[in-house]
Amino acid sequence: MRYSVVLLMLFGAALLEAVGDALMRLAVHGTTRDHRVAFLLAGMLVLAAYGYTVTAPLWDFGRLIGVYVAFFFVVAQLIAWLAFGQQPTISLLAGGTLIIAGGYIVSRG
């Protein structure tokens, strides 16, 4: 599988996991029972799609996990900021820089 396709799939998986986590958070903190049930079902579907995305391909996931973690960090922080109003702190950005650098190093090793 081409590396660009793998990167796209890993980014898609990170997006699915972060969105699924956000939906589950909305389910837990929903204001009405109907909202909680709807977010729970949506979260379950999105997280199942994430699970399939990362396990179906035959790739060296151990080597690619660093890239995945970096993608997940970026996507999760964007969702936290845009959907939940949680702005990143300086320490979070500093740690995130290390996560992204680590993902790059691990992927090249």
Gaussian input, Z-matrix of N, CA and C with variables (Angstrom, degrees):
# hf/3-21g

backbone

0 1
 N
 C     1     B1
 C     2     B2     1     A1
 N     3     B3     2     A2     1     D1
 C     4     B4     3     A3     2     D2
 C     5     B5     4     A4     3     D3
 N     6     B6     5     A5     4     D4
 C     7     B7     6     A6     5     D5
 C     8     B8     7     A7     6     D6
 N     9     B9     8     A8     7     D7
 C    10    B10     9     A9     8     D8
 C    11    B11    10    A10     9     D9
 N    12    B12    11    A11    10    D10
 C    13    B13    12    A12    11    D11
 C    14    B14    13    A13    12    D12
 N    15    B15    14    A14    13    D13
 C    16    B16    15    A15    14    D14
 C    17    B17    16    A16    15    D15
 N    18    B18    17    A17    16    D16
 C    19    B19    18    A18    17    D17
 C    20    B20    19    A19    18    D18
 N    21    B21    20    A20    19    D19
 C    22    B22    21    A21    20    D20
 C    23    B23    22    A22    21    D21
 N    24    B24    23    A23    22    D22
 C    25    B25    24    A24    23    D23
 C    26    B26    25    A25    24    D24
 N    27    B27    26    A26    25    D25
 C    28    B28    27    A27    26    D26
 C    29    B29    28    A28    27    D27
 N    30    B30    29    A29    28    D28
 C    31    B31    30    A30    29    D29
 C    32    B32    31    A31    30    D30
 N    33    B33    32    A32    31    D31
 C    34    B34    33    A33    32    D32
 C    35    B35    34    A34    33    D33
 N    36    B36    35    A35    34    D34
 C    37    B37    36    A36    35    D35
 C    38    B38    37    A37    36    D36
 N    39    B39    38    A38    37    D37
 C    40    B40    39    A39    38    D38
 C    41    B41    40    A40    39    D39
 N    42    B42    41    A41    40    D40
 C    43    B43    42    A42    41    D41
 C    44    B44    43    A43    42    D42
 N    45    B45    44    A44    43    D43
 C    46    B46    45    A45    44    D44
 C    47    B47    46    A46    45    D45
 N    48    B48    47    A47    46    D46
 C    49    B49    48    A48    47    D47
 C    50    B50    49    A49    48    D48
 N    51    B51    50    A50    49    D49
 C    52    B52    51    A51    50    D50
 C    53    B53    52    A52    51    D51
 N    54    B54    53    A53    52    D52
 C    55    B55    54    A54    53    D53
 C    56    B56    55    A55    54    D54
 N    57    B57    56    A56    55    D55
 C    58    B58    57    A57    56    D56
 C    59    B59    58    A58    57    D57
 N    60    B60    59    A59    58    D58
 C    61    B61    60    A60    59    D59
 C    62    B62    61    A61    60    D60
 N    63    B63    62    A62    61    D61
 C    64    B64    63    A63    62    D62
 C    65    B65    64    A64    63    D63
 N    66    B66    65    A65    64    D64
 C    67    B67    66    A66    65    D65
 C    68    B68    67    A67    66    D66
 N    69    B69    68    A68    67    D67
 C    70    B70    69    A69    68    D68
 C    71    B71    70    A70    69    D69
 N    72    B72    71    A71    70    D70
 C    73    B73    72    A72    71    D71
 C    74    B74    73    A73    72    D72
 N    75    B75    74    A74    73    D73
 C    76    B76    75    A75    74    D74
 C    77    B77    76    A76    75    D75
 N    78    B78    77    A77    76    D76
 C    79    B79    78    A78    77    D77
 C    80    B80    79    A79    78    D78
 N    81    B81    80    A80    79    D79
 C    82    B82    81    A81    80    D80
 C    83    B83    82    A82    81    D81
 N    84    B84    83    A83    82    D82
 C    85    B85    84    A84    83    D83
 C    86    B86    85    A85    84    D84
 N    87    B87    86    A86    85    D85
 C    88    B88    87    A87    86    D86
 C    89    B89    88    A88    87    D87
 N    90    B90    89    A89    88    D88
 C    91    B91    90    A90    89    D89
 C    92    B92    91    A91    90    D90
 N    93    B93    92    A92    91    D91
 C    94    B94    93    A93    92    D92
 C    95    B95    94    A94    93    D93
 N    96    B96    95    A95    94    D94
 C    97    B97    96    A96    95    D95
 C    98    B98    97    A97    96    D96
 N    99    B99    98    A98    97    D97
 C   100   B100    99    A99    98    D98
 C   101   B101   100   A100    99    D99
 N   102   B102   101   A101   100   D100
 C   103   B103   102   A102   101   D101
 C   104   B104   103   A103   102   D102
 N   105   B105   104   A104   103   D103
 C   106   B106   105   A105   104   D104
 C   107   B107   106   A106   105   D105
 N   108   B108   107   A107   106   D106
 C   109   B109   108   A108   107   D107
 C   110   B110   109   A109   108   D108
 N   111   B111   110   A110   109   D109
 C   112   B112   111   A111   110   D110
 C   113   B113   112   A112   111   D111
 N   114   B114   113   A113   112   D112
 C   115   B115   114   A114   113   D113
 C   116   B116   115   A115   114   D114
 N   117   B117   116   A116   115   D115
 C   118   B118   117   A117   116   D116
 C   119   B119   118   A118   117   D117
 N   120   B120   119   A119   118   D118
 C   121   B121   120   A120   119   D119
 C   122   B122   121   A121   120   D120
 N   123   B123   122   A122   121   D121
 C   124   B124   123   A123   122   D122
 C   125   B125   124   A124   123   D123
 N   126   B126   125   A125   124   D124
 C   127   B127   126   A126   125   D125
 C   128   B128   127   A127   126   D126
 N   129   B129   128   A128   127   D127
 C   130   B130   129   A129   128   D128
 C   131   B131   130   A130   129   D129
 N   132   B132   131   A131   130   D130
 C   133   B133   132   A132   131   D131
 C   134   B134   133   A133   132   D132
 N   135   B135   134   A134   133   D133
 C   136   B136   135   A135   134   D134
 C   137   B137   136   A136   135   D135
 N   138   B138   137   A137   136   D136
 C   139   B139   138   A138   137   D137
 C   140   B140   139   A139   138   D138
 N   141   B141   140   A140   139   D139
 C   142   B142   141   A141   140   D140
 C   143   B143   142   A142   141   D141
 N   144   B144   143   A143   142   D142
 C   145   B145   144   A144   143   D143
 C   146   B146   145   A145   144   D144
 N   147   B147   146   A146   145   D145
 C   148   B148   147   A147   146   D146
 C   149   B149   148   A148   147   D147
 N   150   B150   149   A149   148   D148
 C   151   B151   150   A150   149   D149
 C   152   B152   151   A151   150   D150
 N   153   B153   152   A152   151   D151
 C   154   B154   153   A153   152   D152
 C   155   B155   154   A154   153   D153
 N   156   B156   155   A155   154   D154
 C   157   B157   156   A156   155   D155
 C   158   B158   157   A157   156   D156
 N   159   B159   158   A158   157   D157
 C   160   B160   159   A159   158   D158
 C   161   B161   160   A160   159   D159
 N   162   B162   161   A161   160   D160
 C   163   B163   162   A162   161   D161
 C   164   B164   163   A163   162   D162
 N   165   B165   164   A164   163   D163
 C   166   B166   165   A165   164   D164
 C   167   B167   166   A166   165   D165
 N   168   B168   167   A167   166   D166
 C   169   B169   168   A168   167   D167
 C   170   B170   169   A169   168   D168
 N   171   B171   170   A170   169   D169
 C   172   B172   171   A171   170   D170
 C   173   B173   172   A172   171   D171
 N   174   B174   173   A173   172   D172
 C   175   B175   174   A174   173   D173
 C   176   B176   175   A175   174   D174
 N   177   B177   176   A176   175   D175
 C   178   B178   177   A177   176   D176
 C   179   B179   178   A178   177   D177
 N   180   B180   179   A179   178   D178
 C   181   B181   180   A180   179   D179
 C   182   B182   181   A181   180   D180
 N   183   B183   182   A182   181   D181
 C   184   B184   183   A183   182   D182
 C   185   B185   184   A184   183   D183
 N   186   B186   185   A185   184   D184
 C   187   B187   186   A186   185   D185
 C   188   B188   187   A187   186   D186
 N   189   B189   188   A188   187   D187
 C   190   B190   189   A189   188   D188
 C   191   B191   190   A190   189   D189
 N   192   B192   191   A191   190   D190
 C   193   B193   192   A192   191   D191
 C   194   B194   193   A193   192   D192
 N   195   B195   194   A194   193   D193
 C   196   B196   195   A195   194   D194
 C   197   B197   196   A196   195   D195
 N   198   B198   197   A197   196   D196
 C   199   B199   198   A198   197   D197
 C   200   B200   199   A199   198   D198
 N   201   B201   200   A200   199   D199
 C   202   B202   201   A201   200   D200
 C   203   B203   202   A202   201   D201
 N   204   B204   203   A203   202   D202
 C   205   B205   204   A204   203   D203
 C   206   B206   205   A205   204   D204
 N   207   B207   206   A206   205   D205
 C   208   B208   207   A207   206   D206
 C   209   B209   208   A208   207   D207
 N   210   B210   209   A209   208   D208
 C   211   B211   210   A210   209   D209
 C   212   B212   211   A211   210   D210
 N   213   B213   212   A212   211   D211
 C   214   B214   213   A213   212   D212
 C   215   B215   214   A214   213   D213
 N   216   B216   215   A215   214   D214
 C   217   B217   216   A216   215   D215
 C   218   B218   217   A217   216   D216
 N   219   B219   218   A218   217   D217
 C   220   B220   219   A219   218   D218
 C   221   B221   220   A220   219   D219
 N   222   B222   221   A221   220   D220
 C   223   B223   222   A222   221   D221
 C   224   B224   223   A223   222   D222
 N   225   B225   224   A224   223   D223
 C   226   B226   225   A225   224   D224
 C   227   B227   226   A226   225   D225
 N   228   B228   227   A227   226   D226
 C   229   B229   228   A228   227   D227
 C   230   B230   229   A229   228   D228
 N   231   B231   230   A230   229   D229
 C   232   B232   231   A231   230   D230
 C   233   B233   232   A232   231   D231
 N   234   B234   233   A233   232   D232
 C   235   B235   234   A234   233   D233
 C   236   B236   235   A235   234   D234
 N   237   B237   236   A236   235   D235
 C   238   B238   237   A237   236   D236
 C   239   B239   238   A238   237   D237
 N   240   B240   239   A239   238   D238
 C   241   B241   240   A240   239   D239
 C   242   B242   241   A241   240   D240
 N   243   B243   242   A242   241   D241
 C   244   B244   243   A243   242   D242
 C   245   B245   244   A244   243   D243
 N   246   B246   245   A245   244   D244
 C   247   B247   246   A246   245   D245
 C   248   B248   247   A247   246   D246
 N   249   B249   248   A248   247   D247
 C   250   B250   249   A249   248   D248
 C   251   B251   250   A250   249   D249
 N   252   B252   251   A251   250   D250
 C   253   B253   252   A252   251   D251
 C   254   B254   253   A253   252   D252
 N   255   B255   254   A254   253   D253
 C   256   B256   255   A255   254   D254
 C   257   B257   256   A256   255   D255
 N   258   B258   257   A257   256   D256
 C   259   B259   258   A258   257   D257
 C   260   B260   259   A259   258   D258
 N   261   B261   260   A260   259   D259
 C   262   B262   261   A261   260   D260
 C   263   B263   262   A262   261   D261
 N   264   B264   263   A263   262   D262
 C   265   B265   264   A264   263   D263
 C   266   B266   265   A265   264   D264
 N   267   B267   266   A266   265   D265
 C   268   B268   267   A267   266   D266
 C   269   B269   268   A268   267   D267
 N   270   B270   269   A269   268   D268
 C   271   B271   270   A270   269   D269
 C   272   B272   271   A271   270   D270
 N   273   B273   272   A272   271   D271
 C   274   B274   273   A273   272   D272
 C   275   B275   274   A274   273   D273
 N   276   B276   275   A275   274   D274
 C   277   B277   276   A276   275   D275
 C   278   B278   277   A277   276   D276
 N   279   B279   278   A278   277   D277
 C   280   B280   279   A279   278   D278
 C   281   B281   280   A280   279   D279
 N   282   B282   281   A281   280   D280
 C   283   B283   282   A282   281   D281
 C   284   B284   283   A283   282   D282
 N   285   B285   284   A284   283   D283
 C   286   B286   285   A285   284   D284
 C   287   B287   286   A286   285   D285
 N   288   B288   287   A287   286   D286
 C   289   B289   288   A288   287   D287
 C   290   B290   289   A289   288   D288
 N   291   B291   290   A290   289   D289
 C   292   B292   291   A291   290   D290
 C   293   B293   292   A292   291   D291
 N   294   B294   293   A293   292   D292
 C   295   B295   294   A294   293   D293
 C   296   B296   295   A295   294   D294
 N   297   B297   296   A296   295   D295
 C   298   B298   297   A297   296   D296
 C   299   B299   298   A298   297   D297
 N   300   B300   299   A299   298   D298
 C   301   B301   300   A300   299   D299
 C   302   B302   301   A301   300   D300
 N   303   B303   302   A302   301   D301
 C   304   B304   303   A303   302   D302
 C   305   B305   304   A304   303   D303
 N   306   B306   305   A305   304   D304
 C   307   B307   306   A306   305   D305
 C   308   B308   307   A307   306   D306
 N   309   B309   308   A308   307   D307
 C   310   B310   309   A309   308   D308
 C   311   B311   310   A310   309   D309
 N   312   B312   311   A311   310   D310
 C   313   B313   312   A312   311   D311
 C   314   B314   313   A313   312   D312
 N   315   B315   314   A314   313   D313
 C   316   B316   315   A315   314   D314
 C   317   B317   316   A316   315   D315
 N   318   B318   317   A317   316   D316
 C   319   B319   318   A318   317   D317
 C   320   B320   319   A319   318   D318
 N   321   B321   320   A320   319   D319
 C   322   B322   321   A321   320   D320
 C   323   B323   322   A322   321   D321
 N   324   B324   323   A323   322   D322
 C   325   B325   324   A324   323   D323
 C   326   B326   325   A325   324   D324

   B1=1.4394
   B2=1.5299
   B3=1.3176
   B4=1.4670
   B5=1.5195
   B6=1.3261
   B7=1.4605
   B8=1.5337
   B9=1.3122
   B10=1.4682
   B11=1.5324
   B12=1.3245
   B13=1.4692
   B14=1.5261
   B15=1.3243
   B16=1.4619
   B17=1.5251
   B18=1.3358
   B19=1.4675
   B20=1.5239
   B21=1.3147
   B22=1.4667
   B23=1.5332
   B24=1.3240
   B25=1.4663
   B26=1.5258
   B27=1.3311
   B28=1.4577
   B29=1.5252
   B30=1.3239
   B31=1.4601
   B32=1.5302
   B33=1.3263
   B34=1.4587
   B35=1.5191
   B36=1.3297
   B37=1.4648
   B38=1.5273
   B39=1.3229
   B40=1.4691
   B41=1.5256
   B42=1.3153
   B43=1.4617
   B44=1.5299
   B45=1.3279
   B46=1.4620
   B47=1.5248
   B48=1.3287
   B49=1.4660
   B50=1.5302
   B51=1.3144
   B52=1.4680
   B53=1.5269
   B54=1.3183
   B55=1.4670
   B56=1.5298
   B57=1.3310
   B58=1.4606
   B59=1.5167
   B60=1.3302
   B61=1.4630
   B62=1.5251
   B63=1.3317
   B64=1.4667
   B65=1.5296
   B66=1.3225
   B67=1.4627
   B68=1.5294
   B69=1.3104
   B70=1.4630
   B71=1.5328
   B72=1.3187
   B73=1.4664
   B74=1.5286
   B75=1.3347
   B76=1.4615
   B77=1.5277
   B78=1.3343
   B79=1.4665
   B80=1.5242
   B81=1.3035
   B82=1.4638
   B83=1.5320
   B84=1.3243
   B85=1.4606
   B86=1.5310
   B87=1.3268
   B88=1.4631
   B89=1.5148
   B90=1.3233
   B91=1.4667
   B92=1.5263
   B93=1.3200
   B94=1.4668
   B95=1.5167
   B96=1.3245
   B97=1.4633
   B98=1.5235
   B99=1.3343
   B100=1.4618
   B101=1.5259
   B102=1.3335
   B103=1.4678
   B104=1.5242
   B105=1.3166
   B106=1.4703
   B107=1.5225
   B108=1.3245
   B109=1.4676
   B110=1.5296
   B111=1.3309
   B112=1.4666
   B113=1.5306
   B114=1.3311
   B115=1.4645
   B116=1.5201
   B117=1.3236
   B118=1.4667
   B119=1.5222
   B120=1.3113
   B121=1.4697
   B122=1.5248
   B123=1.3244
   B124=1.4698
   B125=1.5225
   B126=1.3338
   B127=1.4632
   B128=1.5144
   B129=1.3353
   B130=1.4617
   B131=1.5265
   B132=1.3249
   B133=1.4736
   B134=1.5208
   B135=1.3185
   B136=1.4705
   B137=1.5290
   B138=1.3338
   B139=1.4670
   B140=1.5314
   B141=1.3331
   B142=1.4710
   B143=1.5261
   B144=1.3269
   B145=1.4708
   B146=1.5258
   B147=1.3241
   B148=1.4668
   B149=1.5339
   B150=1.3258
   B151=1.4591
   B152=1.5169
   B153=1.3148
   B154=1.4618
   B155=1.5249
   B156=1.3148
   B157=1.4731
   B158=1.5228
   B159=1.3312
   B160=1.4604
   B161=1.5216
   B162=1.3379
   B163=1.4637
   B164=1.5258
   B165=1.3078
   B166=1.4657
   B167=1.5340
   B168=1.3262
   B169=1.4701
   B170=1.5333
   B171=1.3157
   B172=1.4625
   B173=1.5329
   B174=1.3209
   B175=1.4535
   B176=1.5211
   B177=1.3032
   B178=1.4613
   B179=1.5300
   B180=1.3284
   B181=1.4603
   B182=1.5267
   B183=1.3279
   B184=1.4592
   B185=1.5193
   B186=1.3147
   B187=1.4679
   B188=1.5191
   B189=1.3100
   B190=1.4530
   B191=1.5287
   B192=1.3361
   B193=1.4618
   B194=1.5283
   B195=1.3170
   B196=1.4669
   B197=1.5149
   B198=1.3275
   B199=1.4600
   B200=1.5235
   B201=1.3219
   B202=1.4544
   B203=1.5296
   B204=1.3166
   B205=1.4659
   B206=1.5325
   B207=1.3245
   B208=1.4691
   B209=1.5298
   B210=1.3308
   B211=1.4613
   B212=1.5290
   B213=1.3275
   B214=1.4597
   B215=1.5263
   B216=1.3203
   B217=1.4623
   B218=1.5266
   B219=1.3162
   B220=1.4660
   B221=1.5301
   B222=1.3218
   B223=1.4591
   B224=1.5337
   B225=1.3216
   B226=1.4663
   B227=1.5254
   B228=1.3266
   B229=1.4570
   B230=1.5249
   B231=1.3208
   B232=1.4723
   B233=1.5309
   B234=1.3163
   B235=1.4672
   B236=1.5325
   B237=1.3309
   B238=1.4683
   B239=1.5234
   B240=1.3190
   B241=1.4602
   B242=1.5294
   B243=1.3404
   B244=1.4608
   B245=1.5321
   B246=1.3220
   B247=1.4681
   B248=1.5260
   B249=1.3416
   B250=1.4543
   B251=1.5286
   B252=1.3330
   B253=1.4602
   B254=1.5123
   B255=1.3237
   B256=1.4633
   B257=1.5234
   B258=1.3155
   B259=1.4591
   B260=1.5210
   B261=1.3377
   B262=1.4681
   B263=1.5285
   B264=1.3130
   B265=1.4691
   B266=1.5299
   B267=1.3074
   B268=1.4662
   B269=1.5274
   B270=1.3320
   B271=1.4724
   B272=1.5277
   B273=1.3212
   B274=1.4595
   B275=1.5263
   B276=1.3093
   B277=1.4658
   B278=1.5315
   B279=1.3312
   B280=1.4658
   B281=1.5271
   B282=1.3333
   B283=1.4637
   B284=1.5133
   B285=1.3250
   B286=1.4616
   B287=1.5145
   B288=1.3233
   B289=1.4661
   B290=1.5244
   B291=1.3236
   B292=1.4680
   B293=1.5288
   B294=1.3269
   B295=1.4702
   B296=1.5254
   B297=1.3196
   B298=1.4688
   B299=1.5268
   B300=1.3318
   B301=1.4686
   B302=1.5235
   B303=1.3288
   B304=1.4651
   B305=1.5132
   B306=1.3429
   B307=1.4653
   B308=1.5224
   B309=1.3067
   B310=1.4612
   B311=1.5415
   B312=1.3048
   B313=1.4782
   B314=1.5236
   B315=1.3304
   B316=1.4717
   B317=1.5247
   B318=1.3255
   B319=1.4655
   B320=1.5173
   B321=1.3021
   B322=1.4674
   B323=1.5241
   B324=1.3327
   B325=1.4587
   B326=1.4670
   A1=108.22
   A2=116.27
   A3=120.47
   A4=110.80
   A5=115.35
   A6=121.32
   A7=111.38
   A8=117.59
   A9=119.85
   A10=110.95
   A11=117.17
   A12=121.02
   A13=109.77
   A14=116.27
   A15=120.86
   A16=110.14
   A17=117.02
   A18=120.28
   A19=111.30
   A20=116.22
   A21=120.28
   A22=110.65
   A23=116.78
   A24=120.36
   A25=111.25
   A26=117.27
   A27=120.16
   A28=110.84
   A29=116.88
   A30=120.04
   A31=110.27
   A32=116.21
   A33=120.38
   A34=111.78
   A35=116.79
   A36=120.97
   A37=110.58
   A38=117.04
   A39=120.72
   A40=110.48
   A41=116.10
   A42=120.69
   A43=110.58
   A44=116.42
   A45=119.98
   A46=111.90
   A47=116.99
   A48=119.11
   A49=111.02
   A50=117.19
   A51=119.93
   A52=111.55
   A53=117.29
   A54=120.47
   A55=109.88
   A56=117.01
   A57=120.43
   A58=111.70
   A59=116.80
   A60=120.41
   A61=110.95
   A62=116.84
   A63=120.57
   A64=110.82
   A65=116.56
   A66=119.85
   A67=111.49
   A68=117.12
   A69=120.54
   A70=110.19
   A71=116.09
   A72=119.53
   A73=110.15
   A74=116.02
   A75=119.70
   A76=111.35
   A77=116.54
   A78=120.20
   A79=110.88
   A80=116.41
   A81=120.47
   A82=110.82
   A83=116.75
   A84=120.29
   A85=112.51
   A86=117.85
   A87=121.44
   A88=112.26
   A89=115.03
   A90=119.82
   A91=112.79
   A92=117.26
   A93=119.37
   A94=109.05
   A95=114.83
   A96=119.59
   A97=110.90
   A98=117.34
   A99=120.55
   A100=111.62
   A101=116.88
   A102=119.81
   A103=110.70
   A104=116.58
   A105=119.97
   A106=110.98
   A107=117.03
   A108=120.86
   A109=110.48
   A110=117.35
   A111=120.48
   A112=110.84
   A113=116.99
   A114=120.06
   A115=111.21
   A116=117.19
   A117=120.89
   A118=110.78
   A119=117.52
   A120=120.83
   A121=111.08
   A122=116.99
   A123=120.18
   A124=110.22
   A125=116.89
   A126=120.32
   A127=112.21
   A128=116.58
   A129=120.36
   A130=111.12
   A131=116.61
   A132=120.07
   A133=111.81
   A134=116.40
   A135=119.99
   A136=110.30
   A137=117.64
   A138=119.66
   A139=112.06
   A140=117.09
   A141=119.58
   A142=110.17
   A143=117.00
   A144=120.57
   A145=110.39
   A146=116.89
   A147=120.87
   A148=110.29
   A149=116.25
   A150=120.06
   A151=112.40
   A152=116.26
   A153=119.86
   A154=110.89
   A155=116.71
   A156=121.22
   A157=111.92
   A158=117.82
   A159=119.04
   A160=113.69
   A161=118.06
   A162=118.45
   A163=114.14
   A164=119.07
   A165=120.61
   A166=113.29
   A167=119.76
   A168=119.19
   A169=111.71
   A170=114.69
   A171=120.65
   A172=107.61
   A173=115.48
   A174=119.56
   A175=109.61
   A176=115.26
   A177=121.63
   A178=107.65
   A179=115.32
   A180=119.86
   A181=111.32
   A182=117.15
   A183=119.94
   A184=112.19
   A185=116.68
   A186=121.05
   A187=110.77
   A188=117.11
   A189=120.90
   A190=113.61
   A191=117.20
   A192=120.06
   A193=112.03
   A194=117.25
   A195=120.08
   A196=111.98
   A197=116.24
   A198=120.60
   A199=109.37
   A200=116.21
   A201=120.65
   A202=110.82
   A203=117.10
   A204=120.97
   A205=110.30
   A206=117.05
   A207=120.41
   A208=110.35
   A209=117.15
   A210=120.36
   A211=110.66
   A212=116.20
   A213=120.01
   A214=110.64
   A215=116.94
   A216=120.38
   A217=110.57
   A218=116.83
   A219=120.72
   A220=110.74
   A221=116.99
   A222=120.85
   A223=110.67
   A224=117.29
   A225=120.87
   A226=111.08
   A227=117.27
   A228=119.99
   A229=111.61
   A230=116.36
   A231=119.30
   A232=111.21
   A233=116.69
   A234=119.93
   A235=110.48
   A236=117.06
   A237=120.05
   A238=110.57
   A239=116.43
   A240=120.91
   A241=111.28
   A242=116.46
   A243=120.56
   A244=113.28
   A245=117.75
   A246=120.46
   A247=113.51
   A248=116.55
   A249=119.40
   A250=113.33
   A251=117.42
   A252=121.34
   A253=115.28
   A254=118.12
   A255=122.26
   A256=109.47
   A257=116.25
   A258=120.00
   A259=110.27
   A260=116.39
   A261=119.30
   A262=111.07
   A263=115.36
   A264=121.49
   A265=109.35
   A266=115.65
   A267=120.41
   A268=110.48
   A269=117.06
   A270=119.31
   A271=110.83
   A272=118.12
   A273=121.07
   A274=110.37
   A275=116.51
   A276=120.44
   A277=111.63
   A278=116.54
   A279=120.04
   A280=110.37
   A281=116.34
   A282=119.77
   A283=111.64
   A284=116.57
   A285=120.83
   A286=112.76
   A287=115.83
   A288=119.74
   A289=110.56
   A290=116.47
   A291=120.52
   A292=111.15
   A293=116.90
   A294=120.37
   A295=110.09
   A296=116.61
   A297=120.90
   A298=110.72
   A299=116.75
   A300=119.84
   A301=110.52
   A302=116.99
   A303=120.67
   A304=111.77
   A305=117.02
   A306=120.47
   A307=111.22
   A308=116.45
   A309=120.47
   A310=110.24
   A311=116.62
   A312=120.69
   A313=110.78
   A314=116.80
   A315=120.92
   A316=110.81
   A317=117.48
   A318=120.06
   A319=112.62
   A320=117.41
   A321=121.46
   A322=112.56
   A323=117.04
   A324=121.02
   A325=116.76
   D1=135.94
   D2=-179.55
   D3=-65.45
   D4=145.60
   D5=-176.46
   D6=-61.69
   D7=-37.02
   D8=179.51
   D9=-65.21
   D10=-36.46
   D11=177.57
   D12=-68.02
   D13=-41.55
   D14=178.04
   D15=-61.04
   D16=-45.38
   D17=178.83
   D18=-60.97
   D19=-41.70
   D20=178.93
   D21=-63.77
   D22=-41.63
   D23=178.70
   D24=-66.50
   D25=-39.60
   D26=178.27
   D27=-66.31
   D28=-39.89
   D29=176.61
   D30=-63.37
   D31=-42.80
   D32=177.43
   D33=-61.37
   D34=-41.02
   D35=178.23
   D36=-64.44
   D37=-42.24
   D38=178.50
   D39=-63.19
   D40=-40.32
   D41=178.08
   D42=-63.64
   D43=-45.04
   D44=178.29
   D45=-61.81
   D46=-43.29
   D47=-179.02
   D48=-65.84
   D49=-44.99
   D50=-178.64
   D51=-65.89
   D52=-41.17
   D53=177.91
   D54=-66.94
   D55=-41.81
   D56=177.43
   D57=-60.94
   D58=-42.11
   D59=176.97
   D60=-62.68
   D61=-41.63
   D62=179.15
   D63=-63.84
   D64=-41.29
   D65=177.87
   D66=-63.50
   D67=-39.97
   D68=178.33
   D69=-65.93
   D70=-37.61
   D71=176.93
   D72=-62.58
   D73=-42.85
   D74=177.20
   D75=-64.21
   D76=-33.93
   D77=178.07
   D78=-66.09
   D79=-42.58
   D80=-178.39
   D81=-67.72
   D82=-36.26
   D83=-174.78
   D84=-107.36
   D85=17.22
   D86=-179.10
   D87=-62.66
   D88=154.36
   D89=-176.10
   D90=-85.93
   D91=-28.88
   D92=178.70
   D93=-126.23
   D94=161.28
   D95=179.51
   D96=-60.98
   D97=-42.12
   D98=-179.60
   D99=-61.96
   D100=-41.05
   D101=177.22
   D102=-64.29
   D103=-44.09
   D104=-179.30
   D105=-61.23
   D106=-44.33
   D107=-179.69
   D108=-65.70
   D109=-42.93
   D110=-179.33
   D111=-63.54
   D112=-45.40
   D113=179.29
   D114=-67.00
   D115=-36.35
   D116=177.99
   D117=-62.94
   D118=-47.63
   D119=179.68
   D120=-64.29
   D121=-43.26
   D122=178.20
   D123=-62.78
   D124=-43.60
   D125=178.89
   D126=-61.69
   D127=-40.84
   D128=178.60
   D129=-61.73
   D130=-43.68
   D131=179.78
   D132=-65.04
   D133=-44.11
   D134=-178.36
   D135=-66.87
   D136=-41.26
   D137=178.98
   D138=-68.75
   D139=-31.66
   D140=174.36
   D141=-66.30
   D142=-40.11
   D143=177.12
   D144=-63.83
   D145=-39.25
   D146=175.67
   D147=-59.77
   D148=-48.64
   D149=-179.20
   D150=-58.48
   D151=-40.85
   D152=177.83
   D153=-66.54
   D154=-41.57
   D155=-177.23
   D156=-60.75
   D157=-38.91
   D158=-177.22
   D159=-87.57
   D160=-16.42
   D161=-177.60
   D162=-105.92
   D163=-20.17
   D164=-176.88
   D165=-70.71
   D166=-44.95
   D167=-178.08
   D168=-69.37
   D169=150.17
   D170=175.72
   D171=-94.44
   D172=89.77
   D173=-179.43
   D174=-135.32
   D175=167.80
   D176=178.99
   D177=-83.59
   D178=79.69
   D179=-173.92
   D180=-64.91
   D181=-29.57
   D182=177.35
   D183=-59.04
   D184=-37.29
   D185=178.98
   D186=-79.73
   D187=-31.53
   D188=-175.84
   D189=-89.25
   D190=-6.96
   D191=-176.87
   D192=-60.50
   D193=-32.58
   D194=177.92
   D195=-62.48
   D196=-42.78
   D197=177.42
   D198=-64.34
   D199=-43.48
   D200=-179.78
   D201=-60.14
   D202=-46.31
   D203=-179.13
   D204=-61.61
   D205=-40.48
   D206=178.06
   D207=-63.56
   D208=-45.58
   D209=177.17
   D210=-60.35
   D211=-45.33
   D212=-178.48
   D213=-61.55
   D214=-42.41
   D215=179.58
   D216=-58.39
   D217=-49.22
   D218=-177.62
   D219=-62.60
   D220=-48.92
   D221=-177.78
   D222=-64.21
   D223=-43.81
   D224=-178.84
   D225=-63.44
   D226=-38.98
   D227=178.88
   D228=-68.41
   D229=-38.10
   D230=176.71
   D231=-64.24
   D232=-42.76
   D233=178.36
   D234=-65.57
   D235=-42.61
   D236=178.51
   D237=-59.23
   D238=-39.40
   D239=-178.23
   D240=-74.19
   D241=-50.99
   D242=-173.78
   D243=-76.20
   D244=-38.65
   D245=-175.36
   D246=-91.73
   D247=-30.41
   D248=-173.82
   D249=-119.55
   D250=2.09
   D251=176.50
   D252=68.70
   D253=22.86
   D254=-179.12
   D255=-96.09
   D256=97.19
   D257=-178.92
   D258=-72.91
   D259=140.88
   D260=179.93
   D261=-70.19
   D262=141.69
   D263=177.37
   D264=-88.74
   D265=169.49
   D266=177.44
   D267=-60.76
   D268=-43.34
   D269=-179.48
   D270=-65.55
   D271=-35.89
   D272=177.43
   D273=-65.75
   D274=-42.54
   D275=178.16
   D276=-65.95
   D277=-38.36
   D278=177.71
   D279=-64.60
   D280=-46.75
   D281=177.37
   D282=-63.40
   D283=-39.64
   D284=177.87
   D285=-62.08
   D286=-36.63
   D287=176.20
   D288=-60.98
   D289=-40.44
   D290=177.49
   D291=-67.14
   D292=-38.58
   D293=177.78
   D294=-62.00
   D295=-46.12
   D296=-179.52
   D297=-64.92
   D298=-42.74
   D299=177.47
   D300=-62.58
   D301=-41.67
   D302=178.27
   D303=-63.02
   D304=-41.18
   D305=177.19
   D306=-59.73
   D307=-41.30
   D308=179.46
   D309=-65.77
   D310=-45.23
   D311=-178.74
   D312=-62.72
   D313=-47.41
   D314=-178.45
   D315=-62.79
   D316=-38.60
   D317=-177.71
   D318=-68.94
   D319=-23.50
   D320=-178.03
   D321=-93.23
   D322=-11.30
   D323=-173.72
   D324=-76.06

